[in-house]
Amino acid sequence: METPNSSLWSELPMDILTSVFERLSFVDLHRTKIVCSNWYSCSKQTLLCKERPPLLILFPENDVCALYNPDEARVYKTKRDFSGIRFLANSGKWFLVLDSVSNLYIIDFFGEKRIDLPPLESMKRDHYSLERVGDNEFKKVVVHGVGRPSIIFLNAKDLRGLLWVDEKKEEYVAVWYFNVSHKIPIDYIAVCKNGEDHYRRIPTRLYYPAISDMVLQGGGGDSLYVSTSSQCMQKLDLSGQEGFKDLTKNDDTLMPFRPRDHVYETTVSYNIAVTTSGEVLLVRRIFNETRHRIFRLYKKDPNPGPDAIINDPNPLVEVHSLGNEALLLDLGITVPADHTLGIEPNSIYFTRHDRACKRGRKPSCLDICVFNLATKNLKRFPGLSNLRLTDARWFLPS
């Protein structure tokens, strides 16, 4: 039975509640949802009309999740049980996760909503199948004409994924592949959209070396950019219901690309990123054991001279500024930035050397920071230094 005081709080006018809720942190705002139905309704409206700064989702060694708000320098512990769950990707507050028996689904990190995805083995195509042989083991079978089929055993720990969600339209695109090793070619990427009961197998011509990075972008999550460790790229259009288009040859923004001052060093690694305008960037990261780090951005030269075209069919120029945008390297995209919203312009939000590596790597792989392209300064977060983390990820909750 409700007490008089609780009834009074639940009946506060919407404008008063909104005024109060707008002053709350993002996490505290979500906590108001569980007070009563009136507060839940008001909190949803407040969330939709207010942008939020990037947050960090943290994965300590004890296999629980936590949230870190850089503006407050505060860690929030989650009450939900995420044990046995591996976070593969996210789009806003929606996360693509894999459970302990290799079920793939999408969850609202701040709510109870869950979207179950088709089983991994539902992906079938001519002469090709993926068969489950255990909770975390799969068998890939490829039939070659009249000869004996080739069989490769795969483990769910090597699964990688991407996610795009439009909450208003209730649409999503989920992408996954097995990143096994450089010795086994990645010959397909699996894609599923809302309303589909199976995965579409998309063959990729970037067989070797292994896939080093992927970015899912576009107004409908319909553009998939894939790169390899040799900086070869492929762009796929996923907008079709039962197919895809390879736009690599028709899109002059793409390239096999390599900076002219490229050097083969273990202290240099690369990612790809896509800006809000659809421009493809190569992100070069130079680092050493002292945690000194430099980021450099490149794009295809829009006005190459005749000599450049002869000597280098895909000349690059360095990008010295992102303007009023920030790059979330964990997502591979830029977002509009504003100091008043807590998003630092002309900056790169970074967590680790290899965005594709799995949870369970040593904590030393992490280097959570924000790099300013203009000043070349790194901002780190001392409040996280005492946490024994296995993984972390920047994300925009709204």
Secondary structure, 3 states (H helix, E strand, C coil): CCCHHHHHHHCCCHHHHHHHHCCCCHHHHHHHHHCCHHHHHHHHHHHHCCCCCCEEEEEECCCCCEEEECCCCEEEECCCCCCCCEEEEEECCEEEEECCCCCEEEEECCCCCEEECCCHHHCEECCEEEEECCCCEEEEEECCCCCCCEEEEEEHHHEEEEEEEECCCCEEEEEEEECCCCCCCCCCEEEEECCCCCCEEECCCCCCCCEEEEEEECCCCCEEEEEECCCCEEEEECCCCCCCEECCCCCCCCCCCCCCCCCCCCCEEEEEEECCCCCEEEEEEEECCCCCEEEEEEEECCCCCHHHHHHCCCCEEEECCCCCEEEECCCCEEEECEHHHCECCCEEEEEECCCCCCCCCCHHHEEEEEEECCCCCEEECHHHCCCCEEEEEEECCC
